[in-house]
């Protein structure tokens, strides 16, 4: 057993050094990538503080004009299937 240890001591030491460096780098990179500064106000504040009924009406008109089936008919159709 002593002969095997003496023969491969440099490989064993190198393996331990590689494992320690790998674990250190994994911990360091994990701690660095988990910290991100995100502005939460982007997700909590509305895009516009006012509501435009004209824009909603315009979208509704374009929807009725371009879709082959109106949204109301589609909802009624899906309710009748279920």
N, C-alpha and C positions, 0 to 999 in steps of 0.2 A: 504494500500500500504506500509506503514511504517513497519507493522508487517512482510510482505513478505521479505522486504529488510533486516530487522534485523535477520530474521530467516535464510536467505541464503547468508548473507554477506561473510562468509568464503568461500563458494563455488564460489561466484562471484569474489572474490579476487584471489582465486586459479586459476580460469579460465583465468583471465587477466595475471597472472604470466606465465601460460603455453603458452598463445598466444605470449607474449613478448619473452620468451625463444625460442619458435619455430621459430618465425620470425627472431630473431637474429642468430640462428643456420643456418637457410636456407640461409640468406644473407652471412654469413661467409663461409659456405661450397661452395656456388656458386662462390664466389670471389676466393676461393682457387683452385677450379677445372678448372676454365677458363684460368688460367695461365699455359702454358706449353712451355717449351723451346725446340723447334724443330730446328734441323739444316737444314736450307732450301737448303743448297748446295747439299744435297743428291738428291733432286729432280731436281735441275737445271743443274748440271754437268753431262756430259755423263759418262757411265760406262768405256768405253775405248775411248781414244783420237784418235785411228786409226780405220779404217774400213778394215776388212779382207774379201776380195773377195773369198778366198779359203773356209772360213767357210760358206759363203752364198751359194757357189756352192755345198758344201757338204749337206747342208740342202735341197737345191733344188733337188739333186739326191735322197736323202732319201724320200722326199715327193713324187716324181714321182714313186719311187719303191714301196712304201707302200700304197698309196691311191688307191682305186679302180677306181677313175676317176681323171684325171689330173686337176689341178687348171684352166688351160686355157679352157678345155672342160666344166668345171663346170660354169665358167663365161659365156661362150657362151650359155650354156643351160639355165641359169637363165635369160639371155637377151632375148632368144627366147620365154620364157614363159610369160614374161611381155609384 
